[in-house]
Amino acid sequence: MENSKIEWTDHTFNPWVGCSKVSPGCQHCYAETLMDKRWGKVQWGPQGTRVRTSAANWRKPLQWNKRAKEEGVRYRVFCASLADVMEDKLDQRSDLGEWRNDLFSLIEQTPNLDWLLLTKRPENVNDMISQRWGKWLPINVWIGTSVENQEQAEKRIPHLLKVRAAVRFLSMEPLLGPVDLKEAGALWTSTKSNEIIKTLPEWRLIHWVIVGGESGNNARPMHPNWVRSIRDQCVAAGIPFHFKQWGEWIVSSHVTQGMMEHQSWSWPWATGKAGDLHGDTTMMIRVGKKMAGRILDRKTWDEYPGTVESQLKGTSNDNTL
């Protein structure tokens, strides 16, 4: 999709459609809702269908690449919002293996585009790229993994760190709980990362972090303290931080009269149900994605690799969204 509505990319490209759920973040998958349940184009699941997109769609990145070269800019291309290009091993789905090779060829033909490959299966990456590119991804490929809670952070981040890439990033959306990046080995101060860091040319293990709340009919709320903690960790480590959205929910104390017309119900953080937030009485009100917006502590956090600026000055305890 040209001129994507996703805040952290310029364009979105889907080489094919279809995937399988693997963790809590997949529970309310918008791609499944749209492509399987509503339109019936594919069937989700391990044995479900995967449908390659049209030849016309595959030509679009070539057009974007030409335009980027003419304008002297680089476009970020998110691949893929309706699938996971690292799904399954090569010997389990021969069709995906062939399509993946075609995608890699397309990436090689478009050096003026930065390809953002986001996966929930980072353990597959090195095996899938080794025959084509060896140990290093091309300079225009950014590799990321989805992280929704501490369990998935500790499961996926170590695999991501083993991938040699110009940019490694985290998409923490939907964020469903607090995450300690150091504990997951994502920061250079972690003892878990000591062996990995010796093999890398840079001290910073993660180059970019995106955080966002869940949207959609069944969206789960995101506690503001989870977001602030991740932001503070990124600022302290010099990692660019991008806050995408609050999702459907916002703290009740920040709801205006205009928003109240859209209220559906409030969410109390029940004791023992929110990680380290035992006894927390923070109330969240559902106002819709547009109303909730993406302002965090009076700022829009739009940092990207190579453009990070020190934006946070003692706002950790600021309760203003």
C-alpha angles and dihedrals in degrees: 000000000000116000093013120213089224104109099222100050139054100214137009123218125189114192089184140352130238139063146167131254114248109164145011092280088066094056096100098027109180092202092057091045091052104036101032111024100033106029101020093219095136140006117241123223141064093295095034128114127274117202124200115224124241127286088243090058091050090055094057097081088055089056092047090049092052091049092047091053092049093049095042093236138113122236122209112226119196110211118215126002094164100042144018112250090201094055116138131346121292094252094052100061115024091183092058091048091056093044091048091055089051089051091051089052090051090051090053090051093053108057092157092064126078106219115211108203110190120188141172087206106062090154088074098052103086093047092049097049101036098084092050106033107011117219099339131062115227114274091251095057120093114192122207141170132209117245123182104164143001094276093057092041091058092043100047109027096067089055091048091052090058090063113092106221140144089242130021115187143177125224104201096187128157089025105204102172146359116298128200104203093191092055089051091054095249096123126066092236091066119105087215090065098047096100094041094049092058089065096049128085093219133052096222108083098189118041102189139016126199120192129188144156125240122269132194137069097305098035117158118222123251118220112233092225090063090056095045092050093054092045092051091048090052094047091049091051096042093245117149110248124206120189107201104180148320090237119215096331138070135177109276094232089063097051113116127209090258091055093049090073087068097047117128105169142325130248123220117197098238118216110268094012102088110053110243092000096090109164093006111157097193108141122212124200124203108233102150133263096276094049094044091054126176107277115131118188092342093308140098107226106211102155122153134183108287095016103069117140128182101259101155117084111169097316098129092107095039108120094196114110 
